[in-house]
Amino acid sequence: MAKAKDKDNKGSGTIALNKRARHEYYIDQRYEAGIALQGWELKALRAGRINFGDSYAIVLRGEIFLVGTSIPPLISASTHVVAEDRRTRKLLLHREEIDQLVGAVERKGYTLVPMAMYWKGNKVKVEVGVARGKQAHDKRETEKERDWQREKQRTMRAHNRA
C-alpha cells in the first residue's frame, strides 16, 4: 500500500511584502500577475532571497515589466548561466488588464507598485498596485491614525480584562 504524501508548506505562502509601498502610496486597485522567471531565480526565491523595496513596474511596447527587483543567485546555482540579479522581468497579465493599467499610468498619472510576491500552487505571483503618491503630511496623518488605532485597541483590551 502506498504511503500518503505529507503536505508541507514549503511551496505555499508569501515570499516577500513591500511594506514601504503602503507608506509611500495610496493604493487604488490591485492586480495579480504572473512573472517570467528563470530556473535559478525560482531556486533563489524558494530560499527566500529577494529584495523588491525599490522596485516598480513600467509599461514598454504595450507590456508590463518589473524593474529594480533584486534576486541574488544562490552559490549552488547553475554555472553555465550568467546570473543578473537586477534584470527586468516581464509581468504576465491578460490583455484587458494591461490596457486598464496602461490607461491608468499614461492618462491618469498613476504608478504601478509591486505590493507582494507569493506562491500560488507552484507558480510565483506578484500583486501589483495602481498607486498615487502621498505627500509628507499625508504620511504623517496615516501614521497618527495607525497609532490612534493601536492605542484604542490597548485601551479596549485593558477594559475587557477588568
Sequence and secondary structure as in RCSB ss.txt:
>XXXX:A:sequence
MAKAKDKDNKGSGTIALNKRARHEYYIDQRYEAGIALQGWELKALRAGRINFGDSYAIVLRGEIFLVGTSIPPLI
SASTHVVAEDRRTRKLLLHREEIDQLVGAVERKGYTLVPMAMYWKGNKVKVEVGVARGKQAHDKRETEKERDWQR
EKQRTMRAHNRA
>XXXX:A:secstr
        GGGSEEEEE HHHHHHEEEEEEEEEEE   HHHHHHHHTT  B TT EEEEETTEEEEES B    T
TS SSS   TT  EEEE  HHHHHHHHHHHHTT  EEEEEEEEEETTEEEEEEEEEEE  HHHHHHHHHHHHHHH
HHHHHHHHHHH 
